[in-house]
Amino acid sequence: MEARQDFKESLECFNANEVRYLIIGAFALAWHGHPRYTGDMDIYIDPAPANASRVLAALADFGFGSLGLSLADFETPDRVVQLGVAPRISPTSRRSGSDS
């Protein structure tokens, strides 16, 4: 599965801002040899307050600074934010299948 340029650029912004994240969903499956079509790139975001600040900075660098997103959007457990239109970027603090 070839990553879209905007997906790559968003991850570059996350890395530059030292965001703690994991790629989950279909992109993670593809990395491990089980590709399937997807309409978005799911990213688990560590909901710690300091990390939420880094997420906002990264999204501003990526061009989403004017959306009015807040720290609560990334600190609140089980929250999903969808950015753009499909194929879109979907940062989430939800950990499906996890006890913690």
N, C-alpha and C positions, 0 to 999 in steps of 0.2 A: 504494500500500500504506500503510495507516494504521498508525502505530507504536502499540504498546500503551503504556499509561501507565507500567507498570513498566519498560519499555525506556527510555522518556524519562527516568524518575527515575534509573535506573542511570547513564545518560550524564551527567546533571546532577551526580551524585556523582563520576564520573570527571573531569569538567571542574573541579569545585570543588577537587579534590585534585591537579590538574595532571597527570593520568595521560596518558602518551603512548600513543595507541591509534589504530587505523584500523577503521572498520566495513567488513567484508568479506562475501562471500557474497551471499545473496538480497537483503538490504537495500541493499547497494551497487548491485546490478543494478537494483533498483527505482528508486533515486535517479537512475540514468542512463537511465530509460525502458524497462526490460525487466523488469517485475514478474513474480514467480512465487511460488507459495505456499511458505512455509517454516515449520518447527516451532521455529526458534530464531533468535537474533540473534548472528551470529558476529562476534567482535571480536578483531583482532590486537593483542596487548599487546607493547610493546617489552620484551624480557627483561632490560634493564639493572637491576642491583641497586637503584639509587635509585628506578627506576620501579616495581619489584616492591613496594617499601615503600608507594608511593603507591596502588598497586592494592589492597593489603590495607586501607589506611585508607579508601579509597572503598567497598570492599565492606562494611566495618564500618559506615560511615555509611548504607549502603543496607539494612542489616539482616542481613548474612551474616557478622557477626563471630564468631558462636559455632560456625562450621563446622570450626574447627581447621585452616584453610588456612595455609600457611607461605610464606616467601619463595621456597623451592625450587619451589613450585607455579607460580610465575610467572617464575622465572629460568632454568628448565630448558628448553632448546630442544625443540621438537616436543611440548610438553605441552598437553593440552586439559583444561580444567576445565568441567564442566557444572553450572550453577546453576539449581535449580528443576526443575519439570516442564514438558513442552512446552505452550505455546511457552516456551522457556527462553533464558537468556543463556549463551553459550559463549565465555569468554575463552580465547585460544590464543596460544602463542608459535610455532606452526607456520606457515610461509609456503609453502604449496603452490605449485608452479610457479616457485619462486625459487631461484636458484643460491646466494644468500648467506643 
